[in-house]
Amino acid sequence: MTADKLNVCFPPELGAAVRDAAAQAGRPLSSWLAEAAARKLRAEALAQFLDDWEAEHGVLEAAEIARAEQELASEPQ
């Protein structure tokens, strides 16, 4: 696998928390950060999709959101 090396800076408290979280997960720091970044990108893509969908179809109603949450909770992980 090829890697794109990046240098990142965090406030000291956040850096310590990230290192601790990766250690607790038993994962190398770089893979923990890569997974976190991928999750953030998916969340932002979903938010954009929902914004676009609502612009075309109207705001989702509470009942629709509750039904989606229920269906997602019942899906195997």
N, CA, C, O and CB atoms as a CASP TS submission, in Angstrom:
PFRMAT TS
TARGET T0000
AUTHOR 0000-0000-0000
METHOD Language model
MODEL 1
PARENT N/A
ATOM      1  N   MET     1       0.847  -1.176   0.000  1.00  0.00           N
ATOM      2  CA  MET     1       0.000   0.000   0.000  1.00  0.00           C
ATOM      3  C   MET     1       0.888   1.233   0.000  1.00  0.00           C
ATOM      4  O   MET     1       1.879   1.290   0.728  1.00  0.00           O
ATOM      5  CB  MET     1      -0.961   0.001   1.217  1.00  0.00           C
ATOM      6  N   THR     2       0.542   2.206  -0.803  1.00  0.00           N
ATOM      7  CA  THR     2       1.261   3.469  -0.779  1.00  0.00           C
ATOM      8  C   THR     2       0.622   4.378   0.247  1.00  0.00           C
ATOM      9  O   THR     2      -0.542   4.210   0.611  1.00  0.00           O
ATOM     10  CB  THR     2       1.273   4.135  -2.172  1.00  0.00           C
ATOM     11  N   ALA     3       1.386   5.327   0.700  1.00  0.00           N
ATOM     12  CA  ALA     3       0.876   6.239   1.727  1.00  0.00           C
ATOM     13  C   ALA     3       1.189   7.667   1.329  1.00  0.00           C
ATOM     14  O   ALA     3       2.220   7.943   0.716  1.00  0.00           O
ATOM     15  CB  ALA     3       1.484   5.916   3.115  1.00  0.00           C
ATOM     16  N   ASP     4       0.298   8.562   1.679  1.00  0.00           N
ATOM     17  CA  ASP     4       0.501   9.991   1.498  1.00  0.00           C
ATOM     18  C   ASP     4       0.871  10.539   2.867  1.00  0.00           C
ATOM     19  O   ASP     4       0.013  10.648   3.743  1.00  0.00           O
ATOM     20  CB  ASP     4      -0.781  10.707   0.899  1.00  0.00           C
ATOM     21  N   LYS     5       2.115  10.880   3.058  1.00  0.00           N
ATOM     22  CA  LYS     5       2.572  11.360   4.361  1.00  0.00           C
ATOM     23  C   LYS     5       2.149  12.810   4.544  1.00  0.00           C
ATOM     24  O   LYS     5       2.341  13.648   3.663  1.00  0.00           O
ATOM     25  CB  LYS     5       4.110  11.219   4.498  1.00  0.00           C
ATOM     26  N   LEU     6       1.573  13.085   5.698  1.00  0.00           N
ATOM     27  CA  LEU     6       1.132  14.427   6.042  1.00  0.00           C
ATOM     28  C   LEU     6       1.724  14.804   7.389  1.00  0.00           C
ATOM     29  O   LEU     6       1.938  13.950   8.249  1.00  0.00           O
ATOM     30  CB  LEU     6      -0.418  14.521   6.071  1.00  0.00           C
ATOM     31  N   ASN     7       1.981  16.064   7.558  1.00  0.00           N
ATOM     32  CA  ASN     7       2.355  16.588   8.868  1.00  0.00           C
ATOM     33  C   ASN     7       1.156  17.353   9.395  1.00  0.00           C
ATOM     34  O   ASN     7       0.613  18.222   8.712  1.00  0.00           O
ATOM     35  CB  ASN     7       3.640  17.503   8.793  1.00  0.00           C
ATOM     36  N   VAL     8       0.747  17.028  10.603  1.00  0.00           N
ATOM     37  CA  VAL     8      -0.396  17.710  11.207  1.00  0.00           C
ATOM     38  C   VAL     8      -0.002  18.239  12.572  1.00  0.00           C
ATOM     39  O   VAL     8       0.884  17.698  13.234  1.00  0.00           O
ATOM     40  CB  VAL     8      -1.614  16.763  11.319  1.00  0.00           C
ATOM     41  N   CYS     9      -0.663  19.289  12.979  1.00  0.00           N
ATOM     42  CA  CYS     9      -0.423  19.881  14.292  1.00  0.00           C
ATOM     43  C   CYS     9      -1.746  19.934  15.049  1.00  0.00           C
ATOM     44  O   CYS     9      -2.790  20.264  14.485  1.00  0.00           O
ATOM     45  CB  CYS     9       0.207  21.307  14.164  1.00  0.00           C
ATOM     46  N   PHE    10      -1.681  19.603  16.339  1.00  0.00           N
ATOM     47  CA  PHE    10      -2.846  19.643  17.212  1.00  0.00           C
ATOM     48  C   PHE    10      -2.483  20.434  18.450  1.00  0.00           C
ATOM     49  O   PHE    10      -1.312  20.514  18.820  1.00  0.00           O
ATOM     50  CB  PHE    10      -3.332  18.213  17.583  1.00  0.00           C
ATOM     51  N   PRO    11      -3.476  21.016  19.092  1.00  0.00           N
ATOM     52  CA  PRO    11      -3.219  21.541  20.429  1.00  0.00           C
ATOM     53  C   PRO    11      -2.751  20.367  21.309  1.00  0.00           C
ATOM     54  O   PRO    11      -3.183  19.234  21.093  1.00  0.00           O
ATOM     55  CB  PRO    11      -4.511  22.242  21.032  1.00  0.00           C
ATOM     56  N   PRO    12      -1.889  20.617  22.279  1.00  0.00           N
ATOM     57  CA  PRO    12      -1.336  19.526  23.080  1.00  0.00           C
ATOM     58  C   PRO    12      -2.382  18.589  23.693  1.00  0.00           C
ATOM     59  O   PRO    12      -2.196  17.372  23.694  1.00  0.00           O
ATOM     60  CB  PRO    12      -0.505  20.098  24.169  1.00  0.00           C
ATOM     61  N   GLU    13      -3.467  19.143  24.210  1.00  0.00           N
ATOM     62  CA  GLU    13      -4.482  18.307  24.844  1.00  0.00           C
ATOM     63  C   GLU    13      -5.142  17.372  23.828  1.00  0.00           C
ATOM     64  O   GLU    13      -5.396  16.204  24.124  1.00  0.00           O
ATOM     65  CB  GLU    13      -5.541  19.183  25.522  1.00  0.00           C
ATOM     66  N   LEU    14      -5.413  17.888  22.642  1.00  0.00           N
ATOM     67  CA  LEU    14      -6.032  17.064  21.600  1.00  0.00           C
ATOM     68  C   LEU    14      -5.052  16.004  21.117  1.00  0.00           C
ATOM     69  O   LEU    14      -5.432  14.851  20.912  1.00  0.00           O
ATOM     70  CB  LEU    14      -6.501  17.938  20.416  1.00  0.00           C
ATOM     71  N   GLY    15      -3.807  16.386  20.938  1.00  0.00           N
ATOM     72  CA  GLY    15      -2.800  15.410  20.513  1.00  0.00           C
ATOM     73  C   GLY    15      -2.689  14.263  21.502  1.00  0.00           C
ATOM     74  O   GLY    15      -2.625  13.100  21.102  1.00  0.00           O
ATOM     75  N   ALA    16      -2.665  14.578  22.783  1.00  0.00           N
ATOM     76  CA  ALA    16      -2.586  13.538  23.812  1.00  0.00           C
ATOM     77  C   ALA    16      -3.820  12.648  23.778  1.00  0.00           C
ATOM     78  O   ALA    16      -3.711  11.428  23.903  1.00  0.00           O
ATOM     79  CB  ALA    16      -2.427  14.166  25.204  1.00  0.00           C
ATOM     80  N   ALA    17      -4.994  13.251  23.610  1.00  0.00           N
ATOM     81  CA  ALA    17      -6.231  12.481  23.577  1.00  0.00           C
ATOM     82  C   ALA    17      -6.271  11.552  22.370  1.00  0.00           C
ATOM     83  O   ALA    17      -6.729  10.415  22.474  1.00  0.00           O
ATOM     84  CB  ALA    17      -7.437  13.414  23.559  1.00  0.00           C
ATOM     85  N   VAL    18      -5.794  12.033  21.228  1.00  0.00           N
ATOM     86  CA  VAL    18      -5.764  11.215  20.011  1.00  0.00           C
ATOM     87  C   VAL    18      -4.798  10.046  20.188  1.00  0.00           C
ATOM     88  O   VAL    18      -5.130   8.911  19.849  1.00  0.00           O
ATOM     89  CB  VAL    18      -5.357  12.071  18.785  1.00  0.00           C
ATOM     90  N   ARG    19      -3.613  10.316  20.712  1.00  0.00           N
ATOM     91  CA  ARG    19      -2.649   9.230  20.944  1.00  0.00           C
ATOM     92  C   ARG    19      -3.217   8.201  21.922  1.00  0.00           C
ATOM     93  O   ARG    19      -3.060   6.998  21.718  1.00  0.00           O
ATOM     94  CB  ARG    19      -1.313   9.796  21.485  1.00  0.00           C
ATOM     95  N   ASP    20      -3.873   8.668  22.978  1.00  0.00           N
ATOM     96  CA  ASP    20      -4.475   7.752  23.950  1.00  0.00           C
ATOM     97  C   ASP    20      -5.579   6.908  23.304  1.00  0.00           C
ATOM     98  O   ASP    20      -5.663   5.703  23.541  1.00  0.00           O
ATOM     99  CB  ASP    20      -5.042   8.540  25.144  1.00  0.00           C
ATOM    100  N   ALA    21      -6.412   7.537  22.501  1.00  0.00           N
ATOM    101  CA  ALA    21      -7.511   6.810  21.851  1.00  0.00           C
ATOM    102  C   ALA    21      -6.975   5.737  20.908  1.00  0.00           C
ATOM    103  O   ALA    21      -7.490   4.619  20.879  1.00  0.00           O
ATOM    104  CB  ALA    21      -8.419   7.785  21.077  1.00  0.00           C
ATOM    105  N   ALA    22      -5.950   6.070  20.144  1.00  0.00           N
ATOM    106  CA  ALA    22      -5.356   5.081  19.235  1.00  0.00           C
ATOM    107  C   ALA    22      -4.753   3.926  20.027  1.00  0.00           C
ATOM    108  O   ALA    22      -4.909   2.763  19.655  1.00  0.00           O
ATOM    109  CB  ALA    22      -4.277   5.737  18.342  1.00  0.00           C
ATOM    110  N   ALA    23      -4.069   4.248  21.114  1.00  0.00           N
ATOM    111  CA  ALA    23      -3.463   3.201  21.951  1.00  0.00           C
ATOM    112  C   ALA    23      -4.542   2.307  22.555  1.00  0.00           C
ATOM    113  O   ALA    23      -4.398   1.085  22.572  1.00  0.00           O
ATOM    114  CB  ALA    23      -2.602   3.829  23.074  1.00  0.00           C
ATOM    115  N   GLN    24      -5.619   2.907  23.051  1.00  0.00           N
ATOM    116  CA  GLN    24      -6.708   2.124  23.642  1.00  0.00           C
ATOM    117  C   GLN    24      -7.374   1.224  22.609  1.00  0.00           C
ATOM    118  O   GLN    24      -7.845   0.133  22.931  1.00  0.00           O
ATOM    119  CB  GLN    24      -7.749   3.051  24.270  1.00  0.00           C
ATOM    120  N   ALA    25      -7.406   1.691  21.369  1.00  0.00           N
ATOM    121  CA  ALA    25      -7.990   0.893  20.292  1.00  0.00           C
ATOM    122  C   ALA    25      -7.005  -0.160  19.784  1.00  0.00           C
ATOM    123  O   ALA    25      -7.371  -1.034  18.998  1.00  0.00           O
ATOM    124  CB  ALA    25      -8.430   1.800  19.137  1.00  0.00           C
ATOM    125  N   GLY    26      -5.752  -0.069  20.240  1.00  0.00           N
ATOM    126  CA  GLY    26      -4.742  -1.014  19.781  1.00  0.00           C
ATOM    127  C   GLY    26      -4.377  -0.812  18.322  1.00  0.00           C
ATOM    128  O   GLY    26      -4.044  -1.764  17.617  1.00  0.00           O
ATOM    129  N   ARG    27      -4.443   0.433  17.875  1.00  0.00           N
ATOM    130  CA  ARG    27      -4.196   0.754  16.467  1.00  0.00           C
ATOM    131  C   ARG    27      -3.047   1.733  16.363  1.00  0.00           C
ATOM    132  O   ARG    27      -2.849   2.554  17.258  1.00  0.00           O
ATOM    133  CB  ARG    27      -5.461   1.334  15.797  1.00  0.00           C
ATOM    134  N   PRO    28      -2.288   1.660  15.283  1.00  0.00           N
ATOM    135  CA  PRO    28      -1.274   2.694  15.052  1.00  0.00           C
ATOM    136  C   PRO    28      -1.960   4.058  14.906  1.00  0.00           C
ATOM    137  O   PRO    28      -3.073   4.155  14.390  1.00  0.00           O
ATOM    138  CB  PRO    28      -0.424   2.366  13.780  1.00  0.00           C
ATOM    139  N   LEU    29      -1.287   5.082  15.361  1.00  0.00           N
ATOM    140  CA  LEU    29      -1.847   6.428  15.313  1.00  0.00           C
ATOM    141  C   LEU    29      -2.272   6.804  13.897  1.00  0.00           C
ATOM    142  O   LEU    29      -3.351   7.363  13.703  1.00  0.00           O
ATOM    143  CB  LEU    29      -0.836   7.440  15.841  1.00  0.00           C
ATOM    144  N   SER    30      -1.440   6.504  12.914  1.00  0.00           N
ATOM    145  CA  SER    30      -1.762   6.901  11.542  1.00  0.00           C
ATOM    146  C   SER    30      -3.034   6.228  11.041  1.00  0.00           C
ATOM    147  O   SER    30      -3.834   6.874  10.363  1.00  0.00           O
ATOM    148  CB  SER    30      -0.602   6.566  10.612  1.00  0.00           C
ATOM    149  N   SER    31      -3.246   4.951  11.353  1.00  0.00           N
ATOM    150  CA  SER    31      -4.468   4.297  10.880  1.00  0.00           C
ATOM    151  C   SER    31      -5.688   4.797  11.653  1.00  0.00           C
ATOM    152  O   SER    31      -6.776   4.896  11.085  1.00  0.00           O
ATOM    153  CB  SER    31      -4.345   2.767  11.014  1.00  0.00           C
ATOM    154  N   TRP    32      -5.525   5.114  12.944  1.00  0.00           N
ATOM    155  CA  TRP    32      -6.629   5.673  13.720  1.00  0.00           C
ATOM    156  C   TRP    32      -7.054   7.016  13.130  1.00  0.00           C
ATOM    157  O   TRP    32      -8.245   7.282  12.967  1.00  0.00           O
ATOM    158  CB  TRP    32      -6.227   5.836  15.206  1.00  0.00           C
ATOM    159  N   LEU    33      -6.062   7.865  12.809  1.00  0.00           N
ATOM    160  CA  LEU    33      -6.368   9.172  12.216  1.00  0.00           C
ATOM    161  C   LEU    33      -6.972   9.027  10.828  1.00  0.00           C
ATOM    162  O   LEU    33      -7.878   9.779  10.468  1.00  0.00           O
ATOM    163  CB  LEU    33      -5.108  10.032  12.144  1.00  0.00           C
ATOM    164  N   ALA    34      -6.485   8.069  10.041  1.00  0.00           N
ATOM    165  CA  ALA    34      -7.033   7.856   8.703  1.00  0.00           C
ATOM    166  C   ALA    34      -8.501   7.451   8.785  1.00  0.00           C
ATOM    167  O   ALA    34      -9.327   7.926   8.006  1.00  0.00           O
ATOM    168  CB  ALA    34      -6.225   6.783   7.952  1.00  0.00           C
ATOM    169  N   GLU    35      -8.820   6.572   9.735  1.00  0.00           N
ATOM    170  CA  GLU    35     -10.214   6.156   9.905  1.00  0.00           C
ATOM    171  C   GLU    35     -11.075   7.331  10.352  1.00  0.00           C
ATOM    172  O   GLU    35     -12.194   7.501   9.868  1.00  0.00           O
ATOM    173  CB  GLU    35     -10.316   5.006  10.923  1.00  0.00           C
ATOM    174  N   ALA    36     -10.563   8.136  11.266  1.00  0.00           N
ATOM    175  CA  ALA    36     -11.309   9.309  11.732  1.00  0.00           C
ATOM    176  C   ALA    36     -11.558  10.279  10.575  1.00  0.00           C
ATOM    177  O   ALA    36     -12.653  10.826  10.449  1.00  0.00           O
ATOM    178  CB  ALA    36     -10.544  10.021  12.875  1.00  0.00           C
ATOM    179  N   ALA    37     -10.556  10.489   9.741  1.00  0.00           N
ATOM    180  CA  ALA    37     -10.717  11.389   8.601  1.00  0.00           C
ATOM    181  C   ALA    37     -11.730  10.837   7.608  1.00  0.00           C
ATOM    182  O   ALA    37     -12.543  11.587   7.067  1.00  0.00           O
ATOM    183  CB  ALA    37      -9.373  11.619   7.906  1.00  0.00           C
ATOM    184  N   ALA    38     -11.688   9.525   7.366  1.00  0.00           N
ATOM    185  CA  ALA    38     -12.642   8.905   6.439  1.00  0.00           C
ATOM    186  C   ALA    38     -14.068   9.045   6.972  1.00  0.00           C
ATOM    187  O   ALA    38     -14.992   9.324   6.207  1.00  0.00           O
ATOM    188  CB  ALA    38     -12.296   7.411   6.217  1.00  0.00           C
ATOM    189  N   ARG    39     -14.251   8.853   8.282  1.00  0.00           N
ATOM    190  CA  ARG    39     -15.583   9.023   8.868  1.00  0.00           C
ATOM    191  C   ARG    39     -16.066  10.462   8.717  1.00  0.00           C
ATOM    192  O   ARG    39     -17.234  10.697   8.404  1.00  0.00           O
ATOM    193  CB  ARG    39     -15.572   8.624  10.351  1.00  0.00           C
ATOM    194  N   LYS    40     -15.181  11.413   8.936  1.00  0.00           N
ATOM    195  CA  LYS    40     -15.543  12.829   8.790  1.00  0.00           C
ATOM    196  C   LYS    40     -15.957  13.130   7.356  1.00  0.00           C
ATOM    197  O   LYS    40     -16.944  13.830   7.128  1.00  0.00           O
ATOM    198  CB  LYS    40     -14.367  13.738   9.205  1.00  0.00           C
ATOM    199  N   LEU    41     -15.211  12.608   6.391  1.00  0.00           N
ATOM    200  CA  LEU    41     -15.556  12.835   4.986  1.00  0.00           C
ATOM    201  C   LEU    41     -16.907  12.212   4.637  1.00  0.00           C
ATOM    202  O   LEU    41     -17.696  12.818   3.912  1.00  0.00           O
ATOM    203  CB  LEU    41     -14.465  12.263   4.073  1.00  0.00           C
ATOM    204  N   ARG    42     -17.184  10.998   5.149  1.00  0.00           N
ATOM    205  CA  ARG    42     -18.488  10.372   4.896  1.00  0.00           C
ATOM    206  C   ARG    42     -19.610  11.190   5.524  1.00  0.00           C
ATOM    207  O   ARG    42     -20.662  11.370   4.911  1.00  0.00           O
ATOM    208  CB  ARG    42     -18.513   8.930   5.443  1.00  0.00           C
ATOM    209  N   ALA    43     -19.396  11.687   6.742  1.00  0.00           N
ATOM    210  CA  ALA    43     -20.421  12.492   7.410  1.00  0.00           C
ATOM    211  C   ALA    43     -20.699  13.772   6.636  1.00  0.00           C
ATOM    212  O   ALA    43     -21.854  14.168   6.486  1.00  0.00           O
ATOM    213  CB  ALA    43     -19.993  12.827   8.842  1.00  0.00           C
ATOM    214  N   GLU    44     -19.652  14.419   6.147  1.00  0.00           N
ATOM    215  CA  GLU    44     -19.840  15.646   5.371  1.00  0.00           C
ATOM    216  C   GLU    44     -20.533  15.354   4.044  1.00  0.00           C
ATOM    217  O   GLU    44     -21.366  16.144   3.599  1.00  0.00           O
ATOM    218  CB  GLU    44     -18.493  16.332   5.119  1.00  0.00           C
ATOM    219  N   ALA    45     -20.200  14.226   3.404  1.00  0.00           N
ATOM    220  CA  ALA    45     -20.863  13.855   2.152  1.00  0.00           C
ATOM    221  C   ALA    45     -22.339  13.577   2.396  1.00  0.00           C
ATOM    222  O   ALA    45     -23.185  13.972   1.594  1.00  0.00           O
ATOM    223  CB  ALA    45     -20.186  12.623   1.519  1.00  0.00           C
ATOM    224  N   LEU    46     -22.657  12.894   3.506  1.00  0.00           N
ATOM    225  CA  LEU    46     -24.052  12.627   3.840  1.00  0.00           C
ATOM    226  C   LEU    46     -24.800  13.925   4.113  1.00  0.00           C
ATOM    227  O   LEU    46     -25.930  14.098   3.655  1.00  0.00           O
ATOM    228  CB  LEU    46     -24.145  11.696   5.053  1.00  0.00           C
ATOM    229  N   ALA    47     -24.184  14.832   4.852  1.00  0.00           N
ATOM    230  CA  ALA    47     -24.825  16.119   5.144  1.00  0.00           C
ATOM    231  C   ALA    47     -25.103  16.877   3.848  1.00  0.00           C
ATOM    232  O   ALA    47     -26.168  17.474   3.696  1.00  0.00           O
ATOM    233  CB  ALA    47     -23.938  16.972   6.085  1.00  0.00           C
ATOM    234  N   GLN    48     -24.158  16.857   2.919  1.00  0.00           N
ATOM    235  CA  GLN    48     -24.354  17.535   1.632  1.00  0.00           C
ATOM    236  C   GLN    48     -25.477  16.875   0.840  1.00  0.00           C
ATOM    237  O   GLN    48     -26.312  17.555   0.243  1.00  0.00           O
ATOM    238  CB  GLN    48     -23.050  17.526   0.810  1.00  0.00           C
ATOM    239  N   PHE    49     -25.490  15.528   0.841  1.00  0.00           N
ATOM    240  CA  PHE    49     -26.560  14.807   0.150  1.00  0.00           C
ATOM    241  C   PHE    49     -27.923  15.189   0.721  1.00  0.00           C
ATOM    242  O   PHE    49     -28.863  15.463  -0.025  1.00  0.00           O
ATOM    243  CB  PHE    49     -26.344  13.286   0.261  1.00  0.00           C
ATOM    244  N   LEU    50     -28.023  15.206   2.055  1.00  0.00           N
ATOM    245  CA  LEU    50     -29.301  15.554   2.683  1.00  0.00           C
ATOM    246  C   LEU    50     -29.708  16.987   2.384  1.00  0.00           C
ATOM    247  O   LEU    50     -30.884  17.265   2.149  1.00  0.00           O
ATOM    248  CB  LEU    50     -29.221  15.348   4.187  1.00  0.00           C
ATOM    249  N   ASP    51     -28.744  17.897   2.391  1.00  0.00           N
ATOM    250  CA  ASP    51     -29.046  19.291   2.036  1.00  0.00           C
ATOM    251  C   ASP    51     -29.590  19.375   0.610  1.00  0.00           C
ATOM    252  O   ASP    51     -30.580  20.060   0.352  1.00  0.00           O
ATOM    253  CB  ASP    51     -27.783  20.176   2.178  1.00  0.00           C
ATOM    254  N   ASP    52     -28.938  18.674  -0.304  1.00  0.00           N
ATOM    255  CA  ASP    52     -29.381  18.682  -1.703  1.00  0.00           C
ATOM    256  C   ASP    52     -30.763  18.044  -1.848  1.00  0.00           C
ATOM    257  O   ASP    52     -31.620  18.552  -2.573  1.00  0.00           O
ATOM    258  CB  ASP    52     -28.365  17.942  -2.589  1.00  0.00           C
ATOM    259  N   TRP    53     -30.967  16.922  -1.147  1.00  0.00           N
ATOM    260  CA  TRP    53     -32.245  16.223  -1.218  1.00  0.00           C
ATOM    261  C   TRP    53     -33.361  17.107  -0.688  1.00  0.00           C
ATOM    262  O   TRP    53     -34.426  17.205  -1.297  1.00  0.00           O
ATOM    263  CB  TRP    53     -32.188  14.907  -0.433  1.00  0.00           C
ATOM    264  N   GLU    54     -33.115  17.754   0.457  1.00  0.00           N
ATOM    265  CA  GLU    54     -34.136  18.622   1.040  1.00  0.00           C
ATOM    266  C   GLU    54     -34.407  19.834   0.157  1.00  0.00           C
ATOM    267  O   GLU    54     -35.542  20.308   0.098  1.00  0.00           O
ATOM    268  CB  GLU    54     -33.711  19.078   2.432  1.00  0.00           C
ATOM    269  N   ALA    55     -33.396  20.339  -0.524  1.00  0.00           N
ATOM    270  CA  ALA    55     -33.603  21.469  -1.430  1.00  0.00           C
ATOM    271  C   ALA    55     -34.527  21.074  -2.576  1.00  0.00           C
ATOM    272  O   ALA    55     -35.287  21.902  -3.078  1.00  0.00           O
ATOM    273  CB  ALA    55     -32.258  21.974  -1.981  1.00  0.00           C
ATOM    274  N   GLU    56     -34.463  19.807  -2.992  1.00  0.00           N
ATOM    275  CA  GLU    56     -35.290  19.340  -4.099  1.00  0.00           C
ATOM    276  C   GLU    56     -36.658  18.831  -3.640  1.00  0.00           C
ATOM    277  O   GLU    56     -37.658  19.032  -4.328  1.00  0.00           O
ATOM    278  CB  GLU    56     -34.567  18.246  -4.850  1.00  0.00           C
ATOM    279  N   HIS    57     -36.702  18.166  -2.468  1.00  0.00           N
ATOM    280  CA  HIS    57     -37.922  17.481  -2.044  1.00  0.00           C
ATOM    281  C   HIS    57     -38.590  18.069  -0.813  1.00  0.00           C
ATOM    282  O   HIS    57     -39.699  17.666  -0.462  1.00  0.00           O
ATOM    283  CB  HIS    57     -37.616  16.063  -1.784  1.00  0.00           C
ATOM    284  N   GLY    58     -37.949  18.997  -0.164  1.00  0.00           N
ATOM    285  CA  GLY    58     -38.506  19.563   1.065  1.00  0.00           C
ATOM    286  C   GLY    58     -37.849  18.954   2.299  1.00  0.00           C
ATOM    287  O   GLY    58     -37.205  17.907   2.240  1.00  0.00           O
ATOM    288  N   VAL    59     -38.034  19.638   3.399  1.00  0.00           N
ATOM    289  CA  VAL    59     -37.405  19.234   4.652  1.00  0.00           C
ATOM    290  C   VAL    59     -37.969  17.893   5.122  1.00  0.00           C
ATOM    291  O   VAL    59     -39.176  17.660   5.066  1.00  0.00           O
ATOM    292  CB  VAL    59     -37.611  20.313   5.734  1.00  0.00           C
ATOM    293  N   LEU    60     -37.080  17.019   5.585  1.00  0.00           N
ATOM    294  CA  LEU    60     -37.518  15.747   6.146  1.00  0.00           C
ATOM    295  C   LEU    60     -38.341  15.993   7.402  1.00  0.00           C
ATOM    296  O   LEU    60     -38.003  16.849   8.219  1.00  0.00           O
ATOM    297  CB  LEU    60     -36.311  14.840   6.458  1.00  0.00           C
ATOM    298  N   GLU    61     -39.404  15.248   7.546  1.00  0.00           N
ATOM    299  CA  GLU    61     -40.264  15.372   8.717  1.00  0.00           C
ATOM    300  C   GLU    61     -39.738  14.481   9.833  1.00  0.00           C
ATOM    301  O   GLU    61     -39.010  13.521   9.582  1.00  0.00           O
ATOM    302  CB  GLU    61     -41.724  15.005   8.371  1.00  0.00           C
ATOM    303  N   ALA    62     -40.111  14.805  11.064  1.00  0.00           N
ATOM    304  CA  ALA    62     -39.638  14.053  12.231  1.00  0.00           C
ATOM    305  C   ALA    62     -39.960  12.568  12.106  1.00  0.00           C
ATOM    306  O   ALA    62     -39.140  11.729  12.479  1.00  0.00           O
ATOM    307  CB  ALA    62     -40.259  14.613  13.512  1.00  0.00           C
ATOM    308  N   ALA    63     -41.130  12.232  11.593  1.00  0.00           N
ATOM    309  CA  ALA    63     -41.518  10.829  11.445  1.00  0.00           C
ATOM    310  C   ALA    63     -40.599  10.110  10.450  1.00  0.00           C
ATOM    311  O   ALA    63     -40.256   8.947  10.658  1.00  0.00           O
ATOM    312  CB  ALA    63     -42.986  10.724  10.984  1.00  0.00           C
ATOM    313  N   GLU    64     -40.205  10.790   9.383  1.00  0.00           N
ATOM    314  CA  GLU    64     -39.304  10.187   8.399  1.00  0.00           C
ATOM    315  C   GLU    64     -37.922   9.947   9.002  1.00  0.00           C
ATOM    316  O   GLU    64     -37.299   8.914   8.757  1.00  0.00           O
ATOM    317  CB  GLU    64     -39.189  11.084   7.155  1.00  0.00           C
ATOM    318  N   ILE    65     -37.459  10.896   9.780  1.00  0.00           N
ATOM    319  CA  ILE    65     -36.156  10.757  10.433  1.00  0.00           C
ATOM    320  C   ILE    65     -36.200   9.611  11.442  1.00  0.00           C
ATOM    321  O   ILE    65     -35.271   8.804  11.505  1.00  0.00           O
ATOM    322  CB  ILE    65     -35.747  12.079  11.132  1.00  0.00           C
ATOM    323  N   ALA    66     -37.274   9.535  12.230  1.00  0.00           N
ATOM    324  CA  ALA    66     -37.415   8.464  13.221  1.00  0.00           C
ATOM    325  C   ALA    66     -37.448   7.103  12.540  1.00  0.00           C
ATOM    326  O   ALA    66     -36.839   6.152  13.031  1.00  0.00           O
ATOM    327  CB  ALA    66     -38.688   8.667  14.062  1.00  0.00           C
ATOM    328  N   ARG    67     -38.146   6.999  11.427  1.00  0.00           N
ATOM    329  CA  ARG    67     -38.215   5.728  10.696  1.00  0.00           C
ATOM    330  C   ARG    67     -36.830   5.343  10.172  1.00  0.00           C
ATOM    331  O   ARG    67     -36.444   4.177  10.252  1.00  0.00           O
ATOM    332  CB  ARG    67     -39.226   5.825   9.524  1.00  0.00           C
ATOM    333  N   ALA    68     -36.085   6.303   9.640  1.00  0.00           N
ATOM    334  CA  ALA    68     -34.737   6.028   9.146  1.00  0.00           C
ATOM    335  C   ALA    68     -33.820   5.594  10.285  1.00  0.00           C
ATOM    336  O   ALA    68     -33.040   4.654  10.129  1.00  0.00           O
ATOM    337  CB  ALA    68     -34.159   7.264   8.443  1.00  0.00           C
ATOM    338  N   GLU    69     -33.908   6.272  11.429  1.00  0.00           N
ATOM    339  CA  GLU    69     -33.084   5.894  12.582  1.00  0.00           C
ATOM    340  C   GLU    69     -33.411   4.481  13.040  1.00  0.00           C
ATOM    341  O   GLU    69     -32.513   3.718  13.394  1.00  0.00           O
ATOM    342  CB  GLU    69     -33.289   6.884  13.740  1.00  0.00           C
ATOM    343  N   GLN    70     -34.686   4.133  13.036  1.00  0.00           N
ATOM    344  CA  GLN    70     -35.102   2.792  13.443  1.00  0.00           C
ATOM    345  C   GLN    70     -34.568   1.743  12.472  1.00  0.00           C
ATOM    346  O   GLN    70     -34.091   0.690  12.894  1.00  0.00           O
ATOM    347  CB  GLN    70     -36.635   2.706  13.526  1.00  0.00           C
ATOM    348  N   GLU    71     -34.645   2.026  11.189  1.00  0.00           N
ATOM    349  CA  GLU    71     -34.144   1.079  10.191  1.00  0.00           C
ATOM    350  C   GLU    71     -32.628   0.916  10.288  1.00  0.00           C
ATOM    351  O   GLU    71     -32.109  -0.194  10.173  1.00  0.00           O
ATOM    352  CB  GLU    71     -34.532   1.539   8.782  1.00  0.00           C
ATOM    353  N   LEU    72     -31.919   2.030  10.502  1.00  0.00           N
ATOM    354  CA  LEU    72     -30.461   1.953  10.642  1.00  0.00           C
ATOM    355  C   LEU    72     -30.054   1.179  11.886  1.00  0.00           C
ATOM    356  O   LEU    72     -29.068   0.442  11.869  1.00  0.00           O
ATOM    357  CB  LEU    72     -29.861   3.352  10.689  1.00  0.00           C
ATOM    358  N   ALA    73     -30.813   1.347  12.966  1.00  0.00           N
ATOM    359  CA  ALA    73     -30.496   0.645  14.216  1.00  0.00           C
ATOM    360  C   ALA    73     -30.706  -0.848  14.082  1.00  0.00           C
ATOM    361  O   ALA    73     -30.058  -1.623  14.785  1.00  0.00           O
ATOM    362  CB  ALA    73     -31.344   1.180  15.359  1.00  0.00           C
ATOM    363  N   SER    74     -31.594  -1.271  13.199  1.00  0.00           N
ATOM    364  CA  SER    74     -31.889  -2.700  13.056  1.00  0.00           C
ATOM    365  C   SER    74     -30.957  -3.386  12.068  1.00  0.00           C
ATOM    366  O   SER    74     -30.967  -4.614  11.985  1.00  0.00           O
ATOM    367  CB  SER    74     -33.327  -2.894  12.615  1.00  0.00           C
ATOM    368  N   GLU    75     -30.148  -2.639  11.313  1.00  0.00           N
ATOM    369  CA  GLU    75     -29.217  -3.225  10.359  1.00  0.00           C
ATOM    370  C   GLU    75     -28.024  -3.820  11.076  1.00  0.00           C
ATOM    371  O   GLU    75     -27.518  -3.231  12.032  1.00  0.00           O
ATOM    372  CB  GLU    75     -28.758  -2.183   9.346  1.00  0.00           C
ATOM    373  N   PRO    76     -27.562  -4.993  10.625  1.00  0.00           N
ATOM    374  CA  PRO    76     -26.353  -5.570  11.229  1.00  0.00           C
ATOM    375  C   PRO    76     -25.148  -4.678  10.933  1.00  0.00           C
ATOM    376  O   PRO    76     -25.031  -4.110   9.847  1.00  0.00           O
ATOM    377  CB  PRO    76     -26.104  -7.012  10.698  1.00  0.00           C
ATOM    378  N   GLN    77     -24.271  -4.566  11.902  1.00  0.00           N
ATOM    379  CA  GLN    77     -23.078  -3.711  11.748  1.00  0.00           C
ATOM    380  C   GLN    77     -21.992  -4.443  11.050  1.00  0.00           C
ATOM    381  O   GLN    77     -20.915  -3.887  10.831  1.00  0.00           O
ATOM    382  CB  GLN    77     -22.574  -3.219  13.087  1.00  0.00           C
TER
END
